[in-house]
């Protein structure tokens, strides 16, 4: 004889539905506004395919002799900049990353200082860092290396800090309970847990840095970008094509190497 | 103060995680300096908190924990670390460092004595290495020395956990539900190993345990807790169904 009230179920409350609708509406509005704002010139847009075809025609056939003449040495310099810059950034980002992890260093002001360093490093683009260091060291590979290093601190430090914060509390408790000093707890409790992520982060950053150092030459900070800049200024698109293909091949090789190392380490 | 006295006196121990909501409500308790003392009680009643207050993985809000003339509740810094070195602990989830080998995990029991630099270089004193080998043989893991901890079964992990705790040469051993993640047969084996290891070394054990039958079988003293208070303190023989009803509430679950 019991009368069951109909139990209604809806995933979202009316307020939530309104907020979701508002979110989509604002997103679409933002896209429309942006398109209007960048002032696309229709004439330029219409003949883009032609321009593109023309572009490729001028690039082909590639001036393969240019590789031996200029690109090879510049490529080696680029790899040196990327590798040295990454190593330098690792030495600086480990302490900052540790300082940023709130569970490892439970001191608020230090966490905030670390966050500030990480954000400053990331908020400045590599090219801008390069311009700053060119002003200090003069143009060349040194400025490029420092630019790569300083830009990478923010990236590596932030990800290392986050990996540390996600470390499992259990082993840390266990080591603390043995009366181990904080340094030992870090070395034997935290580090083994974050080591695979850290290697992954470092390799990934190196991979990014190989690509970044390729453009550094455009502002005079050494490397393969300088060869590309010269070729572009001379409208030698067949030489630009050589540089672009070289970068492409290097990035693919780097990707394969990085994946292989990552697989082995985990 | 008799340095061989390994008993613990707890006075007015209170812990509030949220202000005004105490989990431990002024515990007064004497834990004998020998044999195995079991703490039983429903989940969420503060058994774990009580045990973790002793080695200060949790800081008590008020009260004293007296051990060999020291108030453990007041320690900090180096004196706290030195006190912790003398207190071994075994965990429910084993809490091994997964990516380290069995041997390295056992040797972490010595981290309170070995400098961080030597630990980093993995240069442990030969005495410690000898002892670690002996302990691993004793818990039946002599052939697993170089295996990584994440490749072990639950029972094997807990054996490593026990070896790590004994490696500290502790004066007292805390065990926070050491068998709750294990099957019944393995649970008994783990309790046997713990009782054996601690017995031959005169280390008193304080163990949180859910399984009353297992507790009765291995322990010389039982403490029943409910709602953040101690409601029973006596020998296993004295623990009646009435006590169990008081500790856990209800009676349908009693056989």
Interface residues (C-beta under 8 A of the other chain):
Chain A: X168 X170 X171 X173 X174 X175 X176 X177 X178 X179 X180 X181 X183 X184 X185 X187 X188 X189 X192 X193 X195 X196
Chain B: X55 X57 X81 X82 X83 X84 X85 X86 X87 X88 X89 X91 X93 X94 X95 X96 X97 X98 X99 X100 X104 X108 X109 X110 X111 X112 X114 X116 X119 X120 X161 X164 X168
